[in-house]
Amino acid sequence: MIHAADVREWRDLAVLDTEAHKIGVLEAVYVDTTTDEPAMATVRTGLPTRHRLLFVPLDGAIAGPDYLKVIYAKALVKTAPSIGTDDVLPAEGEEAIFKHYGLPYAPGAAGERQLARR
C-alpha cells in the first residue's frame, strides 16, 4: 500500500508503465477524499512548450529510487483525460477519468468530489 507521507518525495520522478516505458514525470498526487489515501497522479508529458497533465490511477503502483511504476500501459495513459499544467481538475471531469480506466466512480452522498490534490 502507498502511504500519503511517501508521496511528498515523488514529485519529478519518472513514471513508467508495465513494460518500464517512460510515460512522463510525476507532477501531483490526488487522494481519495473518503480515505485520504493516494488514488491518482498527474503525469507531465509533451513538448517543453506544450506540456499537459495526464491522470493515472495509483492502485498497484510501485515506487523505486528514481521512478514510479504504474500498472497501466503507456498507450492507455496517453489517451487519458488531461488538463493543462496551470489548470485545475473540474469536479465534473472526475468521472471521465475513472471511466477511462474502467474504475468505479463514487462521489460523496451530497455530491462531494472523490479526488483532492495534495
C-alpha distances in whole Angstrom, upper triangle without the diagonal:
4,6,10,12,11,12,15,16,15,18,21,18,19,17,18,18,18,21,20,23,22,22,22,21,18,20,18,15,15,13,14,17,16,13,13,9,9,11,13,15,19,20,24,26,30,33,33,35,33,30,28,24,22,19,16,13,10,8,8,9,9,10,14,17,18,16,13,13,13,14,17,20,22,25,23,21,25,26,24,25,25,27,29,28,30,29,27,25,27,26,28,26,23,24,25,21,20,23,23,19,21,18,19,20,21,22,23,26,28,27,25,22,19,18,19,19,17
4,7,9,7,8,12,12,11,15,17,15,17,15,16,17,17,21,19,21,20,20,20,18,15,17,15,11,12,11,12,15,16,12,11,8,7,9,11,12,16,17,21,23,27,30,30,32,30,27,25,21,20,17,15,12,8,8,9,8,8,8,12,14,16,14,11,12,12,14,16,20,21,24,22,20,23,25,22,23,23,24,26,25,26,26,24,22,25,24,26,24,21,23,24,20,19,22,22,19,21,18,20,20,21,22,23,26,28,26,23,21,18,16,16,16,14
4,5,6,7,10,11,12,15,18,16,19,17,19,20,21,24,22,24,23,22,22,20,16,17,15,11,12,10,12,14,15,11,10,7,7,10,13,14,17,19,22,25,29,31,31,33,32,28,26,22,22,19,17,14,11,12,12,11,11,11,14,16,17,16,14,15,15,17,20,23,24,27,25,23,26,27,24,25,25,25,27,25,26,26,24,23,25,24,27,25,22,24,25,22,21,24,24,22,23,21,21,21,21,22,22,26,27,26,23,21,18,16,15,15,12
4,5,6,8,10,11,13,16,16,18,17,20,21,23,26,24,25,23,22,21,19,15,15,12,9,10,8,11,12,13,10,8,6,6,10,12,12,15,18,20,24,27,30,29,31,30,26,24,21,20,18,16,14,12,13,14,13,14,13,16,17,18,17,14,17,16,19,21,24,24,27,25,22,25,27,23,23,23,23,24,22,23,23,21,20,23,22,25,23,20,23,24,21,20,24,24,22,24,21,21,21,21,20,21,24,25,24,21,18,16,14,12,12,9
4,6,6,8,10,12,16,16,19,18,21,23,24,27,25,26,24,24,22,19,16,16,13,11,13,12,14,16,17,14,11,10,10,13,15,15,17,19,21,25,28,31,29,32,31,27,26,22,22,20,19,17,14,16,17,15,15,13,15,16,17,17,15,18,18,21,23,26,26,29,28,25,27,29,26,26,25,25,26,24,25,25,23,23,25,25,28,26,24,26,27,24,24,28,27,25,27,24,25,25,24,24,24,28,28,27,24,22,19,17,15,14,10
4,6,6,7,10,13,12,15,15,18,20,21,23,21,23,21,21,19,16,13,14,12,11,13,12,15,17,19,16,13,11,10,13,14,13,16,17,19,23,26,28,27,30,29,25,24,21,21,19,17,16,13,15,15,12,11,9,11,12,13,13,12,14,15,18,21,23,23,27,25,22,25,27,25,25,24,24,25,23,24,24,23,23,26,26,28,26,24,26,27,23,23,27,26,24,26,24,25,25,25,25,26,29,30,29,25,23,20,18,16,15,12
4,5,5,7,11,10,13,13,16,18,20,22,20,21,19,18,16,14,10,11,9,7,10,10,14,16,18,15,12,10,8,11,11,10,12,14,16,19,23,25,24,26,25,22,20,17,17,15,14,14,11,14,14,12,12,9,12,13,13,12,10,13,14,17,19,21,21,24,23,20,22,24,21,22,20,20,21,19,20,21,19,19,22,23,25,23,21,23,24,20,21,24,23,22,24,22,23,23,23,23,24,28,28,27,23,20,18,15,14,11,9
4,6,7,10,11,14,15,18,21,23,25,22,23,20,20,18,14,11,11,9,9,12,12,16,17,20,17,14,13,11,14,14,12,14,15,16,20,23,25,24,26,25,22,21,18,19,18,17,17,14,17,18,15,15,12,14,14,14,14,13,16,17,21,22,24,24,27,26,22,24,26,24,24,22,21,21,19,20,21,19,20,23,24,27,25,23,25,26,23,23,27,26,25,27,25,26,25,26,25,26,30,30,28,25,22,20,17,15,12,9
4,6,9,9,12,13,16,19,21,23,20,21,19,19,16,13,10,11,11,11,14,15,19,21,23,20,17,15,13,16,15,13,15,15,16,19,23,24,23,25,25,22,21,19,19,18,18,18,15,18,18,15,13,10,11,10,10,11,11,15,16,20,21,24,23,26,25,22,24,26,24,25,23,23,23,20,21,22,22,22,26,27,29,27,25,28,28,24,25,28,27,25,28,26,28,28,28,28,29,33,33,31,28,25,23,20,18,15,12
4,6,6,9,10,13,16,18,20,17,18,15,15,13,10,7,8,8,9,12,14,17,20,22,20,17,15,12,14,13,10,11,11,13,16,19,21,20,23,22,19,18,15,16,15,14,15,12,15,16,12,11,8,10,9,8,8,8,11,13,17,18,20,19,22,22,18,20,23,21,21,20,20,20,17,19,20,20,20,24,25,27,24,22,25,25,21,22,25,24,22,25,24,26,25,26,26,28,32,32,30,27,24,22,18,17,14,12
4,6,9,10,14,17,20,21,18,18,15,14,12,8,5,6,7,8,12,15,18,20,23,21,18,16,13,15,13,10,10,10,10,14,17,19,17,20,19,16,15,13,14,14,14,16,14,17,18,15,14,12,13,12,10,10,10,13,15,19,19,21,19,22,22,18,19,22,20,20,18,17,17,14,16,17,17,18,22,23,26,23,22,25,24,21,22,25,24,23,26,24,26,26,27,27,28,32,32,30,26,23,22,18,16,13,11
4,6,9,12,16,19,20,16,16,13,12,9,5,5,6,9,11,15,18,21,24,26,25,22,20,16,18,15,12,11,9,9,12,14,16,14,17,17,14,14,13,14,15,15,17,16,19,19,16,15,12,13,12,9,9,10,13,15,19,19,20,18,21,21,17,18,21,20,20,18,17,17,14,16,18,19,20,23,25,27,24,23,26,25,22,24,26,24,23,27,26,28,28,29,29,31,35,35,32,29,26,24,21,19,16,15
4,6,9,13,16,17,13,13,10,11,9,6,5,8,10,12,16,18,21,24,26,24,22,19,16,17,15,11,11,10,10,12,16,17,17,20,19,16,16,14,15,15,14,16,14,17,17,13,12,9,9,9,6,5,6,10,12,16,17,17,16,19,20,16,17,21,19,21,19,19,19,16,19,21,21,21,25,27,28,25,24,26,25,22,23,26,24,22,25,25,27,27,29,29,31,35,36,33,30,27,25,21,20,17,16
4,6,10,13,13,10,10,7,8,6,5,6,10,12,14,17,20,22,25,28,26,24,21,17,18,15,12,12,9,10,11,14,16,16,19,18,15,15,14,13,14,13,15,14,17,16,13,12,10,10,10,7,5,6,8,11,14,14,15,13,16,17,14,15,18,18,19,18,19,19,17,20,21,22,22,26,27,28,25,24,26,24,21,22,25,22,21,24,24,27,27,29,30,32,36,37,34,31,28,26,22,22,19,18
4,7,10,11,9,8,6,6,5,6,6,10,12,12,15,18,20,23,25,24,22,19,15,15,12,10,10,7,9,10,14,16,17,20,18,15,14,12,11,11,10,12,11,14,13,10,10,9,10,12,9,6,5,6,7,11,11,11,10,13,14,11,12,15,15,17,16,17,18,17,20,21,21,20,24,25,26,22,21,23,21,18,19,21,18,17,20,20,23,24,26,27,30,33,34,31,29,25,23,20,20,18,18
4,7,8,5,5,4,6,7,9,10,14,15,15,18,20,22,26,27,25,24,21,17,17,14,12,13,10,12,12,15,18,19,22,21,17,17,15,13,13,11,13,12,14,13,10,10,10,10,13,10,7,6,5,6,9,9,9,8,12,12,10,12,15,15,18,17,20,21,20,23,24,24,23,26,27,28,24,23,24,22,19,20,21,19,17,20,20,24,25,27,29,31,35,36,33,31,27,25,22,23,21,21
4,5,5,5,7,7,10,12,12,16,17,17,19,20,22,26,27,25,24,21,18,16,14,13,14,12,14,14,16,19,21,24,22,19,18,16,13,13,10,12,11,13,11,10,10,12,13,16,14,10,9,6,5,6,6,5,5,9,10,9,11,14,14,17,17,20,22,21,25,25,25,23,26,27,27,23,22,22,21,17,18,19,16,14,17,18,21,23,26,28,31,34,35,32,31,27,24,22,24,22,22
4,6,7,10,10,14,15,16,19,20,19,21,22,23,27,28,26,26,22,19,18,16,16,17,15,18,17,20,23,25,28,26,23,21,19,17,16,13,13,13,13,11,10,10,13,14,17,16,12,11,7,6,5,6,6,8,11,11,11,14,16,16,19,20,23,25,25,28,28,28,26,29,29,29,26,24,24,22,19,19,20,17,15,17,18,22,24,27,29,32,35,37,34,32,29,26,24,26,25,25
4,6,9,11,14,16,17,21,22,22,24,25,27,30,32,30,29,26,23,21,20,19,19,17,19,18,20,23,25,27,26,23,22,21,18,18,16,16,16,16,14,13,13,15,15,17,16,13,12,9,10,9,9,8,9,11,13,13,15,17,18,22,22,25,27,26,30,30,30,28,31,32,32,28,27,27,25,22,22,23,20,18,20,21,25,27,30,32,35,38,40,37,36,32,29,27,29,27,28
4,6,9,11,13,15,18,20,20,23,24,26,30,31,29,28,25,21,21,19,17,18,15,17,16,18,21,22,25,24,21,21,19,17,18,15,16,15,17,14,12,11,12,12,14,12,10,10,7,9,10,10,9,9,13,14,13,15,18,18,22,22,24,25,24,28,28,29,27,31,32,32,28,27,28,26,22,23,24,21,19,22,23,26,28,31,33,35,39,40,37,35,32,29,27,28,26,26
4,6,9,12,14,17,20,20,23,25,27,30,32,30,29,26,22,21,19,17,16,13,15,13,15,17,19,22,21,18,18,17,16,16,15,17,16,18,17,14,14,15,14,16,14,11,11,9,10,12,11,9,7,10,12,12,12,15,16,20,19,22,23,22,26,26,27,26,29,31,31,27,26,27,25,21,22,23,20,19,22,23,27,28,31,32,35,39,40,37,35,31,29,27,27,26,26
4,6,8,11,14,17,18,20,23,25,29,31,29,27,24,21,20,17,15,14,10,11,10,12,14,16,19,18,15,15,14,13,15,13,16,16,18,17,14,14,14,13,15,12,9,10,9,10,13,12,10,8,11,13,11,11,15,15,18,17,19,20,19,23,23,24,24,27,29,29,25,24,26,24,20,22,23,20,19,22,23,27,27,30,31,34,38,39,35,33,30,27,25,25,23,23
4,7,9,12,14,16,18,21,23,26,28,27,25,23,19,18,15,12,11,7,8,7,10,13,15,17,15,13,12,11,10,11,10,13,14,16,16,14,15,15,15,17,14,11,10,10,10,12,10,9,6,9,10,8,8,11,12,14,14,16,16,16,20,20,21,20,23,25,25,22,21,22,20,17,19,20,17,16,20,20,24,24,27,28,31,35,35,32,30,27,25,22,22,20,21
4,7,9,12,14,17,20,22,25,28,27,25,22,19,18,15,11,9,6,5,5,8,11,12,15,13,10,10,9,9,11,11,14,15,18,18,15,15,15,15,16,13,10,10,11,12,14,13,12,9,12,13,10,10,13,13,15,13,14,14,13,17,18,19,19,22,24,25,21,21,23,21,18,20,22,18,18,22,22,25,25,28,28,31,35,35,32,30,26,24,21,21,19,19
4,6,10,12,15,18,21,24,27,25,23,21,17,17,14,10,8,5,5,7,10,12,12,15,14,11,11,9,10,12,12,14,14,18,18,14,15,13,14,14,11,9,9,11,12,16,15,15,13,16,16,13,13,16,15,16,14,15,14,12,16,17,18,18,22,24,25,22,21,23,22,19,21,23,20,19,23,23,26,25,28,28,30,34,34,31,29,25,23,20,19,16,16
4,6,8,11,14,18,20,23,22,19,17,13,14,11,7,6,5,6,9,13,15,15,17,16,12,12,9,10,10,10,12,11,15,16,12,13,12,13,14,11,9,8,11,11,15,15,16,14,17,16,13,14,17,15,15,13,14,14,12,15,16,16,16,20,21,23,20,19,21,20,17,19,21,19,18,22,21,23,23,25,25,27,31,31,28,26,22,20,17,16,13,13
4,7,10,14,17,19,22,21,18,17,13,14,11,7,5,6,6,10,13,15,14,16,15,11,10,8,9,10,11,13,13,17,18,15,16,15,16,17,14,12,12,14,14,18,17,18,16,19,18,14,15,17,15,15,12,12,12,9,11,12,13,13,17,19,21,18,17,20,20,17,19,22,20,19,23,22,24,23,24,24,26,29,29,27,24,20,19,15,14,11,11
4,7,10,14,15,19,18,15,14,10,11,9,6,5,8,9,13,16,18,18,19,18,14,12,9,10,10,11,12,12,15,17,15,16,14,17,17,16,14,12,15,14,18,17,19,18,20,19,15,17,18,16,15,13,12,13,10,12,12,11,12,15,17,19,17,15,18,18,15,17,20,19,18,22,20,22,20,21,21,22,26,26,23,20,17,16,12,10,7,7
4,7,10,12,15,14,11,10,7,8,6,4,6,9,12,15,19,22,21,23,21,17,15,11,11,9,10,10,9,12,15,12,14,13,16,17,16,14,12,14,13,16,16,19,18,21,19,15,17,19,16,15,14,14,15,14,15,15,13,12,16,16,18,16,14,17,17,14,15,19,18,17,20,17,19,18,19,18,20,23,24,21,18,15,13,10,8,6,6
4,7,9,12,12,9,8,6,6,5,6,8,12,14,17,21,24,23,24,22,19,16,13,12,9,10,9,9,12,15,14,16,16,19,21,20,18,15,16,15,17,17,20,20,21,19,16,18,19,15,14,14,14,16,15,16,14,12,10,13,13,16,14,11,14,15,12,13,17,17,16,18,15,16,14,15,14,16,20,20,18,15,11,9,6,5,4,6
4,6,9,8,5,5,4,5,7,9,12,15,18,21,24,27,27,28,26,23,20,16,16,12,12,10,10,11,15,14,16,16,20,22,22,19,16,18,16,18,18,22,22,24,21,18,21,22,18,17,17,17,19,18,19,18,15,13,15,14,17,15,12,15,17,14,13,17,18,17,18,15,15,14,14,13,14,18,18,17,13,11,8,6,5,6,7
4,6,6,5,6,6,6,8,11,14,17,21,23,27,30,30,31,29,25,22,18,17,14,13,11,11,12,15,15,18,19,23,25,25,22,19,20,17,18,19,22,23,25,22,19,22,22,18,18,18,19,21,21,22,19,16,14,15,13,16,15,11,13,16,13,12,16,17,16,17,13,13,11,10,10,11,14,16,14,11,9,6,5,7,9,10
4,6,5,8,9,9,11,14,17,20,23,26,29,32,32,33,30,27,24,20,20,16,17,14,15,15,19,19,22,22,26,28,27,25,22,23,21,22,23,26,27,28,25,23,25,25,21,20,20,20,23,22,22,20,16,14,15,13,15,16,12,14,17,16,15,18,20,19,19,16,15,12,11,9,9,12,13,12,9,7,5,6,6,10,11
4,6,8,11,11,14,17,19,23,26,29,32,35,35,36,34,30,27,24,23,19,19,16,16,16,19,20,22,23,27,29,29,27,24,24,22,23,24,27,28,30,26,25,27,27,23,22,23,23,26,26,26,24,20,18,18,15,18,18,15,16,19,17,16,19,21,20,20,16,14,12,10,9,8,11,13,12,10,9,7,9,10,13,14
4,5,9,9,13,16,19,22,25,28,32,35,35,36,34,30,27,24,23,19,18,15,14,14,16,17,20,20,24,26,27,25,21,22,20,21,23,26,27,29,26,24,27,27,24,23,24,24,27,26,26,25,21,19,20,18,20,20,17,18,21,19,17,20,22,20,20,16,15,14,12,13,12,15,17,16,13,12,10,10,11,13,13
4,7,9,12,14,17,20,23,26,30,33,32,33,31,28,25,22,21,18,17,14,13,14,17,17,19,19,22,24,24,23,20,21,19,21,22,26,27,28,26,23,26,27,23,22,22,22,24,23,24,22,19,17,19,17,20,20,16,18,21,18,17,21,22,20,21,18,17,16,14,14,13,17,18,17,14,12,10,9,9,10,10
4,6,10,12,15,18,21,24,28,31,31,32,30,27,24,20,19,16,15,12,10,10,13,13,15,15,19,21,21,20,16,18,16,18,19,23,24,26,23,21,24,25,21,21,21,22,24,23,24,23,20,18,20,19,21,20,16,18,20,17,16,20,21,18,20,16,16,15,15,15,16,19,20,19,16,14,11,10,10,11,10
4,6,8,12,14,18,21,24,27,27,29,27,23,21,17,16,13,11,9,7,9,11,10,12,13,16,18,19,16,13,14,13,15,16,20,20,23,20,17,20,21,18,18,18,19,21,20,21,20,18,16,18,18,20,18,15,17,18,15,14,18,18,16,18,15,16,15,16,16,17,21,22,20,17,14,11,9,9,9,9
4,7,11,13,17,19,23,26,27,28,26,22,19,16,14,10,9,6,5,7,10,10,13,14,18,20,20,17,14,14,12,13,14,17,18,20,17,15,18,19,15,15,16,17,20,19,21,19,17,14,17,15,17,15,12,13,15,12,11,14,15,13,14,11,12,12,13,14,15,19,20,18,16,13,9,8,9,10,11
4,7,10,13,16,19,23,23,24,22,18,16,12,10,7,6,4,5,8,11,10,13,14,17,20,19,16,12,13,10,12,12,15,15,17,15,12,15,15,12,12,12,14,16,16,18,16,14,12,15,14,16,13,11,13,13,9,10,13,13,11,14,12,13,13,14,15,17,21,22,19,17,13,11,8,9,9,10
4,6,10,13,16,19,20,21,19,15,13,9,8,6,5,6,7,10,13,10,13,13,16,17,16,13,10,12,10,13,12,15,14,16,14,11,13,15,12,12,11,12,14,13,15,15,13,12,15,16,18,15,13,15,15,11,12,16,14,13,16,15,17,16,18,18,20,24,25,22,19,16,14,10,11,9,10
4,7,9,13,16,16,18,15,12,9,5,5,5,6,9,10,14,16,13,16,15,17,19,17,14,12,13,12,15,13,15,13,15,14,10,11,13,10,10,8,9,11,10,12,12,11,10,14,16,17,14,13,15,14,11,13,16,14,14,17,17,19,18,20,20,22,26,26,23,20,17,15,12,12,10,11
4,6,10,13,14,16,13,10,8,5,5,6,7,11,11,15,16,13,15,14,16,17,15,12,11,12,11,14,13,13,11,13,13,9,10,12,10,11,9,10,11,10,13,13,14,13,17,19,20,16,16,18,17,13,16,18,15,15,19,19,21,21,23,23,26,29,30,26,24,20,19,16,16,13,14
4,7,10,10,12,10,6,6,5,7,9,11,14,15,19,20,17,18,17,18,19,16,14,13,15,14,17,16,16,13,15,15,11,11,13,12,12,10,10,9,8,11,13,14,14,18,20,21,18,18,20,19,16,19,21,18,18,22,22,24,24,26,26,28,32,32,29,26,23,22,18,18,15,16
4,7,8,11,8,5,6,6,7,11,12,16,17,21,21,19,20,19,20,21,17,15,15,16,15,18,16,15,11,13,14,10,9,12,12,13,10,11,10,10,14,15,16,16,20,22,23,19,20,22,19,17,20,21,18,18,22,23,26,25,28,28,31,34,34,31,29,25,24,21,21,18,20
4,6,8,6,5,6,9,10,14,16,19,21,24,25,22,23,23,23,24,20,18,18,19,19,21,18,17,13,14,15,13,10,13,14,14,11,12,11,11,14,15,18,18,21,24,24,21,22,24,21,19,22,23,20,21,25,26,28,28,31,30,33,37,37,33,31,28,27,24,24,21,23
4,5,5,6,9,12,14,17,19,23,24,28,28,25,26,25,25,25,21,20,21,22,22,24,22,20,17,17,19,17,14,16,17,17,15,15,13,12,15,17,20,21,24,27,27,24,25,27,25,23,26,27,24,25,28,29,32,31,34,34,37,40,40,36,34,31,30,27,27,24,25
4,6,6,10,12,15,18,20,24,25,28,29,26,27,25,25,25,21,20,21,23,23,26,24,23,19,20,22,19,16,19,19,19,16,15,13,11,14,16,20,21,24,27,28,25,26,29,26,24,27,29,26,27,30,31,34,33,35,34,37,41,40,36,34,31,31,27,26,23,24
4,6,10,13,16,19,22,26,27,30,32,29,30,28,28,28,24,23,24,26,26,28,26,25,21,22,23,20,18,20,20,19,16,15,11,11,13,15,19,21,23,27,27,24,26,28,26,25,28,29,26,28,31,32,34,33,35,34,37,40,39,36,34,31,31,28,27,24,25
4,7,10,13,17,19,23,25,28,29,27,28,27,28,28,24,23,23,24,24,26,23,22,19,19,20,17,15,16,17,16,13,11,9,9,11,13,16,18,20,24,24,21,23,25,22,21,25,26,23,24,28,29,31,30,32,31,34,38,37,33,32,28,28,25,25,22,24
4,7,10,13,16,20,21,25,26,23,24,23,24,24,21,19,19,21,20,23,21,20,17,17,18,15,13,14,14,14,10,9,7,7,10,11,14,16,19,22,22,19,20,23,20,19,22,23,21,22,25,26,28,27,29,29,31,35,34,31,29,25,25,22,21,19,20
4,7,10,13,17,19,22,24,21,23,22,24,25,21,19,18,19,18,21,18,18,15,15,15,12,10,12,11,10,7,6,5,6,9,9,12,12,15,18,19,15,17,19,17,15,18,20,17,19,22,22,25,23,26,25,28,31,31,27,26,22,22,19,19,16,18
4,7,10,13,15,18,20,18,20,20,21,22,20,17,16,17,16,18,16,16,14,15,14,11,10,11,10,9,5,5,6,6,9,9,10,10,14,16,17,13,14,16,15,12,15,17,15,16,19,19,22,20,23,22,25,28,28,25,23,19,18,15,15,13,15
4,7,10,13,16,18,16,18,18,21,22,20,17,15,15,13,15,13,13,11,12,10,7,7,8,6,6,4,7,9,10,13,12,12,11,14,16,16,12,12,14,12,9,12,14,12,12,16,16,19,18,20,21,24,27,27,24,22,18,17,15,15,14,16
4,7,10,13,15,13,16,17,20,22,20,16,14,14,11,13,11,13,12,13,10,7,9,10,6,6,6,9,11,12,14,13,12,10,13,14,15,11,10,12,10,7,9,12,10,10,13,13,15,14,17,17,20,24,24,21,19,16,14,11,13,12,14
4,7,9,11,10,13,14,17,20,18,14,11,11,8,9,8,10,10,12,9,6,9,10,8,9,10,12,15,15,18,17,16,13,16,17,17,14,12,13,12,8,9,12,10,8,12,11,14,14,17,18,21,25,25,22,21,17,15,12,14,13,15
4,6,9,8,12,14,17,20,19,15,12,11,8,9,8,12,13,14,11,9,13,13,10,12,13,15,18,18,20,19,17,15,17,17,18,15,12,13,13,9,8,11,10,8,11,9,12,12,15,16,19,22,24,21,19,16,13,11,13,13,15
4,6,5,9,10,14,17,16,13,9,9,7,8,9,13,14,16,14,12,15,17,14,15,16,18,20,20,22,21,19,17,20,19,21,18,15,16,16,13,12,15,14,11,14,12,14,15,17,18,20,24,25,23,21,18,14,12,14,13,14
4,6,9,12,15,19,19,15,12,10,8,8,10,13,15,18,15,14,17,18,16,17,19,21,24,23,25,24,22,20,22,21,22,20,16,17,17,14,12,15,15,11,13,11,13,14,16,18,20,23,26,23,21,19,15,14,16,16,17
4,7,10,13,17,17,14,11,9,7,6,9,13,15,18,16,15,18,20,18,20,21,23,26,25,28,27,25,23,25,25,26,23,20,20,20,17,15,18,17,13,15,13,16,18,20,22,24,27,29,27,25,22,19,18,19,19,19
4,7,10,13,14,10,7,5,4,6,9,12,14,17,15,14,17,19,17,19,20,22,24,23,25,25,24,22,25,24,26,23,20,21,21,17,16,19,18,14,17,15,18,19,21,23,25,28,30,28,26,23,19,17,19,18,17
4,6,10,11,8,6,5,7,9,12,14,15,19,18,16,19,22,20,22,22,24,26,24,27,27,26,25,28,28,29,26,23,25,24,21,20,23,21,18,20,19,22,23,25,26,28,32,33,31,29,26,22,20,21,20,19
4,7,8,6,5,6,9,12,14,17,17,21,20,18,20,23,21,23,23,24,25,23,26,26,25,24,28,28,30,27,24,26,26,22,22,25,23,20,23,22,24,25,27,28,29,33,34,32,29,26,23,21,21,19,17
4,6,5,6,8,11,14,16,18,18,22,22,20,22,25,24,26,25,26,27,25,28,28,28,27,31,31,33,30,28,29,29,25,25,28,26,23,26,25,28,29,30,31,33,37,38,36,33,30,27,24,24,22,20
4,6,8,11,14,17,20,21,20,24,24,22,24,27,26,28,26,27,28,25,28,29,29,29,32,33,35,32,30,32,31,28,28,31,29,26,29,28,31,31,33,34,35,39,40,38,35,32,29,26,26,23,21
4,7,10,13,17,18,19,18,22,22,20,21,24,24,25,24,25,25,22,25,26,27,27,30,32,33,30,28,31,30,26,27,29,27,25,28,28,30,31,33,33,35,39,40,37,34,31,29,25,25,22,20
4,6,10,13,15,15,15,18,19,16,18,21,20,22,21,22,23,21,24,25,25,24,28,29,30,27,25,27,26,23,23,26,24,21,25,24,27,27,30,30,32,36,37,35,32,28,26,23,23,20,19
4,6,10,12,13,13,17,16,14,16,19,18,20,19,20,21,20,23,23,23,22,25,26,28,24,22,24,23,19,20,23,20,18,21,20,23,24,26,27,29,33,34,31,29,25,23,20,20,18,17
4,7,9,10,11,14,14,12,15,18,17,19,19,21,23,22,25,25,24,23,26,27,28,25,22,23,23,19,19,21,19,16,19,19,22,23,25,27,29,33,34,32,29,26,23,21,21,20,19
4,6,8,9,13,11,10,13,15,14,17,17,20,22,21,24,23,23,21,24,24,25,22,19,20,19,15,15,17,15,12,15,15,18,20,22,24,26,30,31,29,27,23,20,18,20,18,19
4,7,9,12,11,10,14,15,14,17,18,21,24,24,27,26,25,23,25,25,25,22,20,20,19,16,15,16,14,11,13,13,17,19,22,24,27,30,32,29,27,24,21,20,22,21,21
4,7,8,7,7,10,12,11,14,16,19,21,22,25,24,23,21,23,24,23,20,18,18,16,13,13,14,11,9,12,12,16,18,21,23,26,30,31,28,27,24,21,19,21,21,22
4,5,5,6,9,10,11,15,16,20,22,22,26,25,25,23,25,26,25,22,20,20,18,15,16,16,13,11,14,15,19,21,24,26,29,33,34,31,30,26,24,22,24,23,25
4,5,5,6,9,10,14,14,17,19,20,23,23,23,21,24,25,25,21,20,21,18,15,17,17,13,12,16,17,21,22,26,27,30,34,35,32,30,27,24,22,24,23,24
4,6,5,7,9,13,14,17,19,20,24,23,24,22,24,25,24,20,20,20,17,15,16,16,12,12,15,17,21,22,26,27,31,34,35,31,31,27,25,23,25,24,26
4,5,5,7,10,12,16,19,20,23,22,22,19,21,22,21,18,17,16,14,11,13,12,8,8,11,13,17,18,22,24,27,30,31,28,27,24,22,20,23,22,24
4,5,5,9,10,13,16,16,20,19,19,17,19,20,20,16,15,16,13,10,12,13,9,9,12,14,17,18,21,23,26,29,30,27,25,22,20,18,20,19,21
4,6,9,9,12,14,15,19,18,19,17,20,21,21,17,17,17,14,12,15,15,11,12,15,17,20,21,24,25,28,32,32,29,27,24,22,20,22,20,22
4,7,8,12,14,17,19,18,18,16,18,20,18,15,15,15,12,10,13,12,9,10,13,15,18,19,22,23,27,30,30,27,26,23,21,20,22,21,24
4,6,10,13,15,18,16,16,13,15,16,15,12,12,12,9,7,10,10,6,8,11,13,16,15,19,20,23,26,27,23,22,19,18,16,18,18,20
4,7,11,13,15,13,12,10,12,13,12,8,9,10,7,6,9,10,8,10,13,14,16,15,18,18,21,24,24,21,20,17,16,14,16,16,19
4,7,9,12,10,10,9,11,13,13,9,11,13,10,9,12,13,11,13,16,17,19,17,20,20,23,26,26,22,21,17,17,15,16,14,17
4,7,8,6,7,7,9,13,13,10,11,14,12,11,15,16,15,17,20,19,21,19,21,20,23,26,25,22,20,17,17,15,15,13,16
4,5,5,8,9,12,15,16,13,15,18,16,15,19,20,18,20,23,23,25,23,25,23,26,29,28,25,23,20,20,17,17,15,17
4,6,8,11,14,17,18,16,17,20,19,17,20,22,20,21,25,24,26,24,26,25,27,30,29,26,24,20,21,17,16,13,15
4,7,10,13,16,18,16,17,21,20,18,22,24,22,24,27,26,27,25,26,24,26,29,28,25,23,20,21,18,16,13,15
4,7,9,12,14,12,14,17,16,15,19,21,20,21,24,23,24,22,23,21,23,26,25,22,20,17,18,15,14,12,15
4,6,9,11,10,11,15,15,14,17,19,19,20,22,21,22,19,20,18,20,23,21,18,16,13,14,12,11,9,13
4,6,8,6,7,11,11,10,13,15,15,17,19,18,18,15,16,15,17,20,19,15,14,10,12,9,9,9,13
4,5,5,7,10,11,11,14,15,16,18,20,18,18,15,16,13,15,18,17,13,12,9,11,10,11,12,15
4,5,6,8,10,11,12,14,16,17,18,17,16,12,12,10,12,14,13,9,8,6,9,9,10,12,16
4,6,7,8,10,12,12,14,16,17,16,15,12,12,10,13,15,14,10,11,9,11,11,13,15,19
4,6,6,7,9,10,11,14,15,14,14,11,13,12,15,18,17,13,13,10,11,11,13,14,18
4,6,5,7,9,10,12,13,11,11,8,10,9,12,15,15,12,11,8,8,7,10,12,16
4,5,5,6,9,10,10,9,9,6,8,9,12,15,15,12,12,10,9,10,13,16,19
4,6,5,6,9,10,10,11,9,12,13,16,19,19,15,16,13,12,12,16,17,20
4,5,5,7,9,9,10,9,12,13,17,19,20,17,16,13,11,11,14,14,18
4,5,5,6,5,6,6,10,11,15,18,19,16,15,13,10,11,14,16,18
4,5,5,6,7,8,11,13,17,19,21,17,18,15,13,14,18,19,22
4,6,8,10,11,15,16,20,23,24,20,20,17,16,15,18,19,22
4,5,9,11,14,16,20,23,24,21,21,18,15,15,18,19,21
4,7,9,13,16,19,21,23,21,21,18,16,16,20,21,24
4,6,10,13,16,18,21,18,18,15,12,13,17,19,21
4,7,10,13,15,17,15,15,14,11,13,17,19,21
4,7,10,12,14,12,12,10,8,10,14,17,19
4,7,9,11,9,9,9,7,10,14,17,19
4,7,8,5,6,5,5,9,12,15,18
4,5,5,5,7,7,10,13,16,19
4,6,7,10,11,14,16,20,22
4,6,9,11,14,16,20,22
4,6,9,12,14,17,20
4,7,9,10,14,17
4,6,7,11,14
4,7,10,13
4,7,10
4,6
4
